[in-house]
Every structure is written in structure tokens, then in C-alpha cells.
């Protein structure tokens, strides 16, 4: 499984490729990995940009007017961008489940998850070999790169927007905001789960006899000075991305709440349209719920990695989110609600399957180790008591919260009706007053 790559006995730099379920650990030459990865990324990006540009120009030039209208109407009717966002949110969690929860799934499932993982992470999973070839080996270097790349891209977006603002005389500060903020929000939407998952890996350790070693970098012994330095950087990453981006989006939505509820197109509400456009106005904050789900399921749950408590907690949380989503129906299009509900149900099903695989591993260990279990497979009775009591009283607590919300909504409606009635009486008295 492990292999030490000797860099001194070869004429070129090599990097470590870890073992998988279908292959042994290998030391691969860097010139192959770095060259192939960089060329693939470069040609893919250039090809997609060129193809998109050519197709768009041909469409604009040769497509008749009625075809433009049909395509525009179909886009607004079927809203593929919203459905893509829902699926992306789903697969960003599902492709990390086996790794975060340390579930040994069959090889066929691993290959499928790996394929989807490469797609939704835009190939960042294959950067480890390239980083080693650039003399940036180790978990700390990987974490710093994951933190820095989104910030560099964000600065590039701001510079492009500023250049366009300076070159085009008709541009205004409002146009600069509308040009840059949506792209920044989309960038952070992608970076949020990727950085979150990598940052929380700093708390994942293997246990060998009496020592513990960092899972993403087994050359680092846990709870040593080196590991404490890594934890400092990881905490910074958590503050900047999971916590910082959540607070940033919450503040932006809070500042734009009046315009969103009134369905007014202000500068701020248009700039943060990516955060709320697919949701009903009264649940404009639903994107924060999605962020919290990704943060907990693929981030914070890493702190209890590999235990039955972790997988049961993940299952309960995903089921609770599905129930909340079914009740809220946050999307303006019912088809999007159906897709989101189906995705949540599939997520719960994945967690239930992972529980099954955990019990299979537990049965195998009982059979091979003389009826003894590791601590990771033990579920204490006190934990079950807490779960049972929470489930028993959860319905009452949830109904009480709903009652409070309904009372608040009804009170706000009555106040609006009262103000509207006073305004009508005032207008009537002004109109009917003799001159």
C-alpha cells in the first residue's frame, strides 16, 4: 500500500502515486504526469472556449429571429442552469462520502464515484502528482494551493472587470459590480466544498499501535509541532472559506432582502442574483441552507471520521434536510423542487447503503479477529438514548417552531393590511375633502 520513492537514484524527478483497490502504489516519472496534466487542462480549456465562441457567433449570425425567441423561451422554461446547480450540489457531497466516512465500497462504485468526482471538482483531484513534481509535495502545500487558487482567480476577475471599466468609456461603477460580482459568487460556489473538504482533512489521522499519522500525508505524525502548524493553516482555511463565505453570502442576502421580497431589480439584488434567483422570495435564504449542508456533511463530519456515530449522524442530518426541503419547496419552478427532493432522497439512500457496507466490514472483522470489534464500530447505548429522545421530542419541537413562524408571518400580514387600510382611508379623506 505504501511506497517510498527514492529521488536520489533516478535522473529525473518522480512522484508518489498511492495505491487503489485495483493497483499498487507506484513511483511515476514527473515529466509524464506534469506534461500530460498541463496539456490536457490547457487544450480542454482552450477547446471549450473556442467551440463555445464559434457556436455562439454562428448562432447569432445565421439563426432566424423566431429561433432566438424559441431558444430564449426554452431556456427560461426549463432553466437548465438551475438543474445543473442542483446536480452539482448533490455530486459534490456524494463523491466525497466514501472518503469522508471511510466506507469501503465495491470497486465498481469507487470507479463511478471517481469519475463523477473528477467532473464536479474540475480535475483538481489529479493535481497531487503535479504539485509533487513542482516540489510542492505534502498536505500543507496542497492546502495552501487550494486556498490560494480561488483567490488568484478572483483577483483576475476583478482585474478583467477593472480593465473593461477603464477601456470602455460608457462603463460605470454599477456595470463593474454587475460584471464581477456574479462571477465571483459562482467561483466561490465551486471553491466552497473543495476547500472545506481539504481543510478538514487536517484532523484525520491513522492509528498504528500507539502512534497516529495524518491521513492525507502519512509522513506527518499527528499532534506534533509540524501537525500543529498544519492545523493553524487549516483553521485559517476554515475561517476564510466555510465560515467566511457563509457570512459573506448571509450579509449580501440580508442587505438585499427588501428588494428580493418586493421583487425589485436593484443593483444589489441583481448582483447577487446567483444566490436567490431560483428560489421563492420568502425563502431567498435557501442557499445558506445548502451551504450549511455541504459544510456539515463533507467538512465538520470529518472530525468523527470512520465511526458508526459519524455515518449515523450523516444519515440523520441528510434525512432532516430532505424533510425540511420537502416542506419548504424553495424553488420557483416545481420541476426544480422535484429534482432537489429526488437528489436529497438519493443522498439519504447513499448514506443507508454506507451503513450497510459498514456492517459488512464489521461482520468481516468479527469473523477474522475472534469476535472483537474496533472502537470505530462500537455504538454506545447512551448515544442511542440521545438519538431516540431527540426523535421523540423532535416532532413537538419542530411543530412549535413552525407555530412561532406562522404567528410571526400572520402578524406581519396583519400589520401590512392595517397600514394599507390606513393609507386607503387617508387617500379617501384627502380626495373627499372639499376645496
PyMOL commands that set and color helices and strands:
alter all, ss='L'
color gray80, all
select helices_A, chain A and resi 30-62+65-78+80-100+107-120+124-133+139-167+173-203+225-255+257-261+267-271+273-276+281-283+286-298+300-304+308-328+334-368+375-377+381-432
alter helices_A, ss='H'
color red, helices_A
select strands_A, chain A and resi 14-17+26-29+205-208+211-214
alter strands_A, ss='S'
color yellow, strands_A
deselect
rebuild
show_as cartoon
